[in-house]
Amino acid sequence: MPSTCKLPEHMDAKTTIGLTIRKLRETADLSQEKLAESADITYQYLSAVENGKENFSIGVLESLSAALNCSVDGLVATAYHSEDDLPKVNPAFFINGAPLPQGLALQDLQSALNETHKVIRLINATLMKVGGRPLSGFIQRNNFSGIISNILCDSFSRLTKFKHNHDQRYPDLICKNGNPAIEIGLEVKSTIRPGKGGESHNGHSGWHVVACFDLNEKTGDIVFIHVMFADLIGHGKAGADWSYVPSKVNKDTGSQRTETYTTTSGGTAKLRHGTAYLDTTKIEIKNWKTFAGITPPDHSPFQLRAAKKSRKVKTGKTTVRDVAPVAAPKKPHG
């Protein structure tokens, strides 16, 4: 994970910005030599800048910002932004043994989630100054979830081995592992609705992550509270985990929903059993159901009810049984 260093109070500007350059470099997994070469300066000079021992011109700052893939104002804003009160996921809520695509670790997931919290906070700080409202106050809720998906996708790309694939091409991210024959893709979706299954414009096979977040309506901060992973079978294939949902018109508003794909009972169960992060202070899953045809793996927060307490619901050719999760504490009041 990227290193963290708290900025002491009353630190002078060159030291504050120098430390931020170092943090951004380490987050990007760049050596001093590599960053210095990209910025057309010596690594000795860069080392002195990072340690607050050398002054630097605006031109040097512009070169370093470009090499770090950020703007000068973004770098400076980051330098003077306190991270002490940023929302962070709780390491205790990650589930060891949860299925993750090859090349991704729980530590990577933690970094990407917290980075997304940070980016949203920075966006909200600017919007509150110029518009008096956070990002969520400008955008419809379903579109807001889409933006969170995009920012989370970018956080994965910057902080893990999974990199951007293409704006309009499946999947969102690809981990190449140095071998094109075993490239691993990852589709990224976010939602504000706990327990929601997967939703896709294509219903393709492959790894999918669904990240549920909680929204502070006043500040616009978000915090992720449930993250699920699953390797799903594409629509049209044997045992498909996706169902096609045609376009339809909302009778009340006249708006038309575009066609989409949603996960089947089995697909949703795979995602729920693939829970990698679950904040049990925010979410109760005791009433959630999962698919009886899938045995909960050892790492799953869900366990089958005792046979005498199970009930069967016939739905065509599919049999669904209740599934009870491991008991979770109730959300505290107040």
BELKAJO-V178393 format. One record per residue. N is the residue number from 0. BURIAL is + if it has 16 or more other ideal C-beta (glycine too) atoms within 10 Angstrom, else -. D_CENTER is the distance of its C-alpha to the mean C-alpha in whole Angstrom. Layout:
BEGIN
n=N burial=BURIAL d_center=D_CENTER
n=N burial=BURIAL d_center=D_CENTER
END
This chain:
BEGIN
n=0 burial=- d_center=15
n=1 burial=- d_center=16
n=2 burial=- d_center=19
n=3 burial=- d_center=20
n=4 burial=- d_center=23
n=5 burial=- d_center=24
n=6 burial=+ d_center=26
n=7 burial=- d_center=30
n=8 burial=- d_center=32
n=9 burial=- d_center=34
n=10 burial=- d_center=33
n=11 burial=- d_center=34
n=12 burial=- d_center=32
n=13 burial=+ d_center=33
n=14 burial=+ d_center=31
n=15 burial=+ d_center=28
n=16 burial=+ d_center=27
n=17 burial=+ d_center=28
n=18 burial=+ d_center=26
n=19 burial=+ d_center=23
n=20 burial=+ d_center=24
n=21 burial=+ d_center=24
n=22 burial=+ d_center=21
n=23 burial=+ d_center=19
n=24 burial=+ d_center=21
n=25 burial=+ d_center=20
n=26 burial=+ d_center=16
n=27 burial=+ d_center=17
n=28 burial=- d_center=19
n=29 burial=+ d_center=23
n=30 burial=- d_center=26
n=31 burial=+ d_center=28
n=32 burial=- d_center=31
n=33 burial=- d_center=28
n=34 burial=+ d_center=27
n=35 burial=+ d_center=30
n=36 burial=- d_center=32
n=37 burial=- d_center=29
n=38 burial=+ d_center=30
n=39 burial=- d_center=34
n=40 burial=+ d_center=35
n=41 burial=- d_center=36
n=42 burial=- d_center=34
n=43 burial=- d_center=36
n=44 burial=+ d_center=36
n=45 burial=+ d_center=32
n=46 burial=- d_center=32
n=47 burial=+ d_center=35
n=48 burial=+ d_center=32
n=49 burial=+ d_center=30
n=50 burial=- d_center=32
n=51 burial=+ d_center=33
n=52 burial=- d_center=37
n=53 burial=- d_center=37
n=54 burial=- d_center=37
n=55 burial=+ d_center=35
n=56 burial=- d_center=36
n=57 burial=- d_center=34
n=58 burial=- d_center=34
n=59 burial=+ d_center=33
n=60 burial=+ d_center=30
n=61 burial=- d_center=29
n=62 burial=+ d_center=29
n=63 burial=+ d_center=27
n=64 burial=+ d_center=24
n=65 burial=- d_center=25
n=66 burial=+ d_center=25
n=67 burial=+ d_center=21
n=68 burial=- d_center=20
n=69 burial=+ d_center=20
n=70 burial=- d_center=23
n=71 burial=- d_center=26
n=72 burial=- d_center=25
n=73 burial=- d_center=21
n=74 burial=+ d_center=22
n=75 burial=+ d_center=25
n=76 burial=- d_center=23
n=77 burial=+ d_center=20
n=78 burial=+ d_center=23
n=79 burial=- d_center=25
n=80 burial=- d_center=21
n=81 burial=- d_center=21
n=82 burial=+ d_center=18
n=83 burial=- d_center=20
n=84 burial=- d_center=19
n=85 burial=- d_center=16
n=86 burial=+ d_center=13
n=87 burial=- d_center=12
n=88 burial=+ d_center=11
n=89 burial=- d_center=14
n=90 burial=- d_center=15
n=91 burial=- d_center=17
n=92 burial=+ d_center=15
n=93 burial=+ d_center=14
n=94 burial=+ d_center=16
n=95 burial=- d_center=18
n=96 burial=- d_center=19
n=97 burial=+ d_center=16
n=98 burial=+ d_center=16
n=99 burial=+ d_center=13
n=100 burial=+ d_center=14
n=101 burial=- d_center=17
n=102 burial=+ d_center=16
n=103 burial=+ d_center=13
n=104 burial=- d_center=13
n=105 burial=+ d_center=12
n=106 burial=- d_center=12
n=107 burial=+ d_center=10
n=108 burial=+ d_center=7
n=109 burial=+ d_center=9
n=110 burial=+ d_center=9
n=111 burial=+ d_center=6
n=112 burial=+ d_center=5
n=113 burial=+ d_center=8
n=114 burial=+ d_center=9
n=115 burial=+ d_center=7
n=116 burial=+ d_center=9
n=117 burial=+ d_center=12
n=118 burial=+ d_center=12
n=119 burial=+ d_center=12
n=120 burial=+ d_center=15
n=121 burial=- d_center=16
n=122 burial=- d_center=16
n=123 burial=+ d_center=18
n=124 burial=- d_center=20
n=125 burial=- d_center=22
n=126 burial=+ d_center=22
n=127 burial=- d_center=24
n=128 burial=- d_center=26
n=129 burial=- d_center=27
n=130 burial=- d_center=26
n=131 burial=- d_center=26
n=132 burial=- d_center=23
n=133 burial=+ d_center=20
n=134 burial=+ d_center=17
n=135 burial=+ d_center=17
n=136 burial=- d_center=21
n=137 burial=- d_center=21
n=138 burial=- d_center=19
n=139 burial=- d_center=20
n=140 burial=- d_center=17
n=141 burial=- d_center=16
n=142 burial=- d_center=16
n=143 burial=+ d_center=14
n=144 burial=+ d_center=11
n=145 burial=- d_center=12
n=146 burial=- d_center=11
n=147 burial=+ d_center=8
n=148 burial=+ d_center=7
n=149 burial=- d_center=9
n=150 burial=+ d_center=8
n=151 burial=+ d_center=4
n=152 burial=+ d_center=6
n=153 burial=+ d_center=9
n=154 burial=+ d_center=7
n=155 burial=+ d_center=7
n=156 burial=+ d_center=11
n=157 burial=+ d_center=12
n=158 burial=+ d_center=11
n=159 burial=+ d_center=12
n=160 burial=+ d_center=14
n=161 burial=+ d_center=12
n=162 burial=- d_center=13
n=163 burial=- d_center=14
n=164 burial=+ d_center=16
n=165 burial=- d_center=18
n=166 burial=- d_center=17
n=167 burial=- d_center=19
n=168 burial=- d_center=19
n=169 burial=+ d_center=17
n=170 burial=+ d_center=15
n=171 burial=+ d_center=12
n=172 burial=+ d_center=12
n=173 burial=+ d_center=15
n=174 burial=+ d_center=16
n=175 burial=- d_center=20
n=176 burial=- d_center=21
n=177 burial=- d_center=24
n=178 burial=- d_center=25
n=179 burial=- d_center=25
n=180 burial=- d_center=26
n=181 burial=- d_center=23
n=182 burial=- d_center=20
n=183 burial=+ d_center=17
n=184 burial=+ d_center=15
n=185 burial=+ d_center=11
n=186 burial=+ d_center=11
n=187 burial=+ d_center=7
n=188 burial=+ d_center=8
n=189 burial=+ d_center=7
n=190 burial=+ d_center=10
n=191 burial=+ d_center=12
n=192 burial=- d_center=15
n=193 burial=+ d_center=15
n=194 burial=+ d_center=16
n=195 burial=+ d_center=16
n=196 burial=+ d_center=16
n=197 burial=+ d_center=14
n=198 burial=+ d_center=16
n=199 burial=+ d_center=16
n=200 burial=- d_center=19
n=201 burial=- d_center=20
n=202 burial=+ d_center=20
n=203 burial=+ d_center=20
n=204 burial=+ d_center=20
n=205 burial=+ d_center=17
n=206 burial=+ d_center=14
n=207 burial=+ d_center=11
n=208 burial=+ d_center=8
n=209 burial=+ d_center=8
n=210 burial=+ d_center=6
n=211 burial=+ d_center=9
n=212 burial=+ d_center=9
n=213 burial=+ d_center=13
n=214 burial=+ d_center=14
n=215 burial=- d_center=17
n=216 burial=- d_center=19
n=217 burial=- d_center=22
n=218 burial=- d_center=20
n=219 burial=+ d_center=17
n=220 burial=+ d_center=14
n=221 burial=+ d_center=11
n=222 burial=+ d_center=10
n=223 burial=+ d_center=8
n=224 burial=+ d_center=11
n=225 burial=+ d_center=10
n=226 burial=+ d_center=8
n=227 burial=+ d_center=10
n=228 burial=+ d_center=11
n=229 burial=+ d_center=15
n=230 burial=- d_center=17
n=231 burial=+ d_center=18
n=232 burial=+ d_center=22
n=233 burial=+ d_center=22
n=234 burial=+ d_center=24
n=235 burial=- d_center=28
n=236 burial=- d_center=28
n=237 burial=- d_center=30
n=238 burial=- d_center=28
n=239 burial=+ d_center=25
n=240 burial=+ d_center=22
n=241 burial=+ d_center=22
n=242 burial=- d_center=24
n=243 burial=- d_center=25
n=244 burial=- d_center=25
n=245 burial=- d_center=28
n=246 burial=- d_center=28
n=247 burial=- d_center=30
n=248 burial=- d_center=31
n=249 burial=- d_center=30
n=250 burial=- d_center=34
n=251 burial=- d_center=33
n=252 burial=- d_center=32
n=253 burial=- d_center=33
n=254 burial=- d_center=29
n=255 burial=- d_center=28
n=256 burial=- d_center=25
n=257 burial=- d_center=24
n=258 burial=- d_center=25
n=259 burial=+ d_center=22
n=260 burial=+ d_center=21
n=261 burial=+ d_center=20
n=262 burial=+ d_center=19
n=263 burial=+ d_center=23
n=264 burial=+ d_center=24
n=265 burial=+ d_center=23
n=266 burial=+ d_center=20
n=267 burial=+ d_center=18
n=268 burial=+ d_center=20
n=269 burial=+ d_center=19
n=270 burial=+ d_center=15
n=271 burial=+ d_center=16
n=272 burial=+ d_center=18
n=273 burial=+ d_center=15
n=274 burial=+ d_center=13
n=275 burial=+ d_center=12
n=276 burial=+ d_center=11
n=277 burial=+ d_center=13
n=278 burial=+ d_center=15
n=279 burial=+ d_center=18
n=280 burial=- d_center=19
n=281 burial=+ d_center=17
n=282 burial=+ d_center=18
n=283 burial=+ d_center=21
n=284 burial=+ d_center=21
n=285 burial=- d_center=24
n=286 burial=- d_center=25
n=287 burial=+ d_center=23
n=288 burial=+ d_center=24
n=289 burial=+ d_center=23
n=290 burial=+ d_center=26
n=291 burial=+ d_center=29
n=292 burial=- d_center=29
n=293 burial=+ d_center=26
n=294 burial=- d_center=27
n=295 burial=+ d_center=24
n=296 burial=- d_center=24
n=297 burial=- d_center=24
n=298 burial=- d_center=21
n=299 burial=+ d_center=20
n=300 burial=+ d_center=20
n=301 burial=+ d_center=23
n=302 burial=- d_center=26
n=303 burial=- d_center=29
n=304 burial=- d_center=31
n=305 burial=- d_center=35
n=306 burial=- d_center=37
n=307 burial=- d_center=39
n=308 burial=- d_center=36
n=309 burial=- d_center=35
n=310 burial=- d_center=36
n=311 burial=- d_center=35
n=312 burial=- d_center=35
n=313 burial=- d_center=36
n=314 burial=- d_center=34
n=315 burial=- d_center=36
n=316 burial=- d_center=36
n=317 burial=- d_center=33
n=318 burial=- d_center=33
n=319 burial=+ d_center=30
n=320 burial=+ d_center=31
n=321 burial=+ d_center=29
n=322 burial=+ d_center=27
n=323 burial=+ d_center=27
n=324 burial=+ d_center=24
n=325 burial=- d_center=24
n=326 burial=- d_center=26
n=327 burial=+ d_center=23
n=328 burial=- d_center=24
n=329 burial=- d_center=25
n=330 burial=- d_center=23
n=331 burial=- d_center=25
n=332 burial=- d_center=27
n=333 burial=- d_center=27
END
